[in-house]
Structures are given as C-alpha cells and as structure tokens.
Amino acid sequence: MEADMILPVLRSLWVLWMMALFTGILFWALRPANRSRFETAAAIPLRDEE
C-alpha cells in the first residue's frame, strides 16, 4: 500500500477514536456516582482558610 492510500484510512480512524474518547469522558463525568466528588471539588475555591 502506498502512503496516499493509507492516509485517508488513518484520518477516519483518528476521528472515530476521538469521538469514542469524548463519549467515554462524557459518560464518566455525568455518572451519578461522581456527583458528590465533583460537588466537593467545586466548593474548594469557596472555602475559608483558617
């Protein structure tokens, strides 16, 4: 195979990989099990230092 034939295939696989990665991260971030951890992390800047 020549490089001219491989390049379009690699480009399409790259797009599919990025879509799968984005979907996985989105699923992980929106899971209800992570809600309390994210709420705790979001409150860090609002805490008073003593």
N, C-alpha and C positions, 0 to 999 in steps of 0.2 A: 504494500500500500504506500502510496505517496503521501507526503505531508499535506498536500492540497485536499486529499480525501479524508484524512483523519481530523483535520481542524474543525470542520462543521460538527462532527460527531462529538468531539470533546467540548465544544461550546454548548451543545444541547445538554450534555451530561452535567456540565457545570451549573446550568440554570436549574435542572432538576435537583441537584444536590443542595443548592441554596434554598430552593423552595421547601425541601424536606427539612432542612436545618431550621429555617424560620418557623415552620409549622410546629416542630418539636419544641422549640424555645417558647413559643406562644402557648402551647398546651401545658408546658411545665409551669409557666408563670401564672396561668389562670386557674390552676388546680386549687380547689378549696382547702386542701391540706397546707398550702403555703401561705394562706391569708394571714394567719397570726404572726408568722415570721416577717412578712413584708410590712405589716402594720407596726410592729416593734421597730423595724429598721427605719420606717418613715418618721417615727417620733423622735429619733436621735437628735436632730438639729434643734428641736423644741425643748429639750431637757435643760434644766438649770444646773450649772456646775457648782458644786459646793466645795 
